[in-house]
Amino acid sequence: MEFRPCIDLHDGKVKQIVGSTLGHLDKSVVENFISEYDSAYYAKMFKENNLTGGHVIMLGSGNEEAALLALQTYPGGLQVGGGINVDNAKKYIDAGASHIIVTSYIFHDGQLDLERLNQLVETIGKEHIVIDLSCRKRDDKWFVVTDKWTKFSDFEVNKESISYIEQFCDELLIHAVDVEGKRSGMQEELVRDLASWTSIPTTYAGGVRSLEDLRKFEEISKGKLHVTIGSALNIFGGELMYEDVVDYCRK
């Protein structure tokens, strides 16, 4: 189990927001934290702690400069997502990203677009691709949600679909959308499912808020999954000490 840090960017600033509040015309984005530091500050911190596989997520437009700054500060140590497509993917790899992260680009109109996915593989290689299967539960099944988590796709996340999608990528990133950013505890059922379904490096995001949660996560996942923690960390305005998480996962 590795700790995978994150740098979420919104309006060019490092923020922690409730992701499910993005993309709604009739609702304001719920912001948990706005940092006084830039993306390079956090990239440098993660580099000094030898944390790899952290993700830089561009939440909407106006974040490219901040994302590139983070990648240049820690080349090879960070992944980048948000608005990535076949036309700009190579630019981010060349700028220092170890991987690009995609969801909505390959899941559009409610379906997995194999043509787009294959084009990405041909352009940068599967070894540079992380597929984000951010999901919500509907009718007692997990489904990928896209377009800032506002639309359900018809892609059910299960053992068979994960086995299929793993052919096209190096890692998976799964946000538990209904608990992400809410510091309300993880979705234990999803953690348990992912641990039994996945065969490549997979990072779970959503709801882990304490060392007790972290221990429970390790137990439920049998140490097989990586974990990311955002708004619960003290470096992002929470109460969970970043150093404690780093130390715990190192052990």
C-alpha positions in Angstrom: 0.0 0.0 0.0 1.4 3.4 -1.1 0.2 6.8 -0.1 -0.5 8.7 -3.4 -0.7 12.5 -2.7 -2.8 14.9 -4.7 -2.7 18.5 -6.0 -6.2 19.6 -7.0 -6.3 22.8 -9.0 -9.3 25.1 -9.4 -9.2 28.6 -10.9 -5.4 28.3 -11.0 -5.1 27.7 -7.2 -4.5 24.6 -5.1 -7.8 23.8 -3.5 -9.8 21.0 -1.9 -13.4 20.9 -3.1 -16.3 18.6 -2.9 -15.9 17.1 -6.4 -19.6 16.2 -6.8 -20.5 19.9 -6.6 -18.6 20.7 -9.8 -20.4 21.1 -13.1 -23.8 22.2 -11.8 -25.2 25.5 -13.2 -27.6 25.9 -10.3 -25.1 25.1 -7.5 -22.0 26.7 -6.2 -18.8 24.7 -5.9 -18.2 23.7 -2.2 -14.7 24.6 -1.3 -13.1 22.9 1.7 -9.8 24.7 1.5 -7.9 27.2 -0.6 -4.1 27.2 -0.2 -1.9 30.2 0.1 0.9 28.2 -1.6 1.2 27.4 -5.3 1.4 23.9 -6.9 5.2 23.9 -6.8 5.2 24.1 -3.0 3.3 20.8 -2.8 5.2 19.2 -5.6 8.5 20.0 -3.8 7.1 18.6 -0.6 6.1 15.3 -2.2 9.5 15.1 -4.0 11.3 15.6 -0.7 9.3 12.7 0.8 10.0 10.5 -2.2 6.2 10.0 -2.9 5.5 8.9 -6.4 2.3 8.5 -8.4 0.6 11.5 -6.9 -2.0 13.1 -9.1 -2.4 16.7 -10.3 -6.0 17.3 -11.2 -7.1 20.3 -13.3 -10.7 21.0 -12.2 -11.9 23.1 -15.1 -10.1 25.6 -17.3 -7.4 28.1 -16.2 -5.2 25.5 -14.5 -2.7 24.5 -17.1 0.0 26.9 -15.9 -0.2 25.6 -12.4 -0.2 22.0 -13.5 2.9 22.5 -15.6 4.6 24.2 -12.7 4.0 21.2 -10.5 5.2 18.7 -13.2 8.4 20.8 -13.8 9.1 20.9 -10.1 8.8 17.1 -9.7 9.4 15.5 -13.1 8.5 11.9 -13.3 6.9 11.9 -9.9 3.4 13.1 -10.7 0.4 12.1 -12.9 -1.9 14.7 -14.4 -5.6 14.7 -15.3 -8.4 17.0 -16.2 -9.2 17.8 -19.8 -6.6 15.4 -21.2 -7.1 14.2 -24.7 -5.2 12.7 -27.6 -4.1 16.2 -28.8 -2.5 17.4 -25.5 -1.5 14.1 -23.8 2.1 14.0 -25.2 2.6 17.6 -24.1 2.1 16.7 -20.5 4.3 13.6 -20.7 7.0 15.7 -22.3 6.5 18.3 -19.5 7.3 15.7 -16.9 4.2 13.8 -16.1 4.7 10.1 -15.5 1.2 9.4 -16.6 -1.9 11.1 -17.9 -5.3 10.4 -16.3 -8.5 10.1 -18.4 -12.2 9.6 -17.7 -14.6 11.8 -19.6 -12.5 11.8 -22.8 -12.8 8.1 -23.2 -16.3 7.8 -21.7 -18.4 10.2 -23.7 -22.1 10.0 -24.6 -22.4 7.4 -21.8 -20.2 4.8 -23.4 -16.6 3.7 -23.5 -15.1 5.1 -26.8 -12.5 2.4 -27.8 -11.4 4.5 -30.8 -10.3 7.4 -28.5 -8.7 5.0 -26.0 -6.8 3.2 -28.7 -5.6 6.5 -30.2 -4.3 7.5 -26.7 -2.4 4.2 -26.4 -0.9 4.7 -29.9 0.1 8.3 -29.0 1.8 7.9 -25.6 1.7 4.1 -24.8 -0.3 2.3 -22.2 2.6 2.6 -19.8 1.7 6.3 -19.5 -2.1 6.0 -19.1 -4.1 5.9 -15.9 -7.8 5.3 -16.4 -10.0 7.0 -13.8 -13.1 4.9 -13.1 -14.8 7.4 -10.7 -18.0 5.7 -9.8 -21.4 5.9 -8.0 -23.8 3.3 -7.0 -27.1 2.8 -8.9 -29.4 -0.1 -8.6 -26.9 -1.8 -6.3 -24.1 -1.7 -9.0 -21.2 0.7 -9.5 -21.2 2.8 -12.7 -18.6 5.2 -14.0 -19.7 8.9 -13.9 -18.3 11.5 -16.2 -18.5 15.2 -17.0 -17.4 16.4 -13.6 -19.3 13.5 -12.1 -22.6 14.8 -13.3 -23.5 12.0 -15.8 -23.9 8.3 -15.4 -22.3 6.2 -18.1 -23.5 2.7 -19.0 -20.1 1.3 -18.0 -20.6 -0.9 -15.0 -17.5 -1.3 -12.8 -17.2 -5.0 -12.0 -14.6 -7.8 -12.2 -15.2 -8.4 -15.9 -15.1 -4.7 -17.0 -12.0 -4.0 -14.9 -10.2 -7.0 -16.4 -11.0 -5.7 -19.8 -10.0 -2.0 -19.2 -6.7 -3.0 -17.6 -5.5 -4.0 -21.1 -5.3 -0.3 -22.1 -3.6 1.3 -19.1 -0.8 1.1 -16.5 -2.8 2.0 -13.5 -6.4 2.7 -12.3 -7.6 5.6 -10.2 -11.0 5.2 -8.6 -12.8 8.0 -6.8 -15.7 7.0 -4.6 -17.8 10.0 -5.8 -20.4 10.0 -3.1 -17.9 10.4 -0.3 -15.0 12.2 -2.0 -14.1 15.5 -0.3 -16.6 15.0 2.6 -14.4 13.5 5.3 -17.2 11.1 6.0 -15.4 7.7 5.9 -14.6 5.5 2.9 -17.0 3.3 0.9 -15.9 0.0 2.4 -17.8 -2.1 0.0 -16.1 -0.5 -3.0 -12.7 -0.9 -1.4 -13.3 -4.6 -0.8 -14.6 -5.0 -4.3 -11.6 -3.2 -5.9 -9.1 -5.3 -3.9 -10.6 -8.5 -5.3 -11.2 -7.2 -8.9 -8.0 -5.4 -9.8 -4.7 -6.8 -11.0 -2.7 -3.6 -11.8 -1.7 -0.8 -9.4 -5.0 0.9 -8.3 -5.5 4.0 -6.2 -8.6 4.6 -4.2 -9.8 8.1 -3.3 -12.6 9.1 -1.1 -13.4 9.6 2.6 -10.3 8.4 4.4 -10.0 10.8 7.3 -7.9 9.3 10.1 -5.1 6.8 10.9 -7.9 4.5 12.1 -9.5 4.8 8.7 -6.1 4.1 7.1 -5.6 1.0 9.2 -9.1 -0.2 8.3 -8.4 0.6 4.6 -5.3 -1.5 4.7 -7.1 -4.4 6.4 -10.1 -4.4 4.0 -7.9 -4.0 0.9 -5.4 -6.5 2.3 -2.7 -3.9 1.4 -3.4 -4.4 -2.3 -4.7 -0.9 -3.1 -2.9 2.5 -2.9 -4.7 5.4 -1.2 -5.0 9.1 -1.7 -6.2 11.5 0.9 -7.0 15.2 0.3 -9.1 17.4 2.4 -8.6 15.4 5.6 -4.9 16.2 5.6 -3.5 19.1 7.7 -1.7 20.5 4.6 -5.1 21.0 3.1 -6.9 22.3 6.2 -7.8 19.0 7.8 -6.8 17.4 11.1 -4.9 14.3 9.9 -1.2 14.9 9.9 0.5 14.5 6.5 3.7 13.3 8.2 1.8 10.6 10.1 0.2 9.3 6.8 3.6 9.2 5.1 5.2 7.4 8.0 2.3 4.9 8.3 2.4 3.9 4.7 6.2 3.6 4.7 6.0 1.0 7.4 
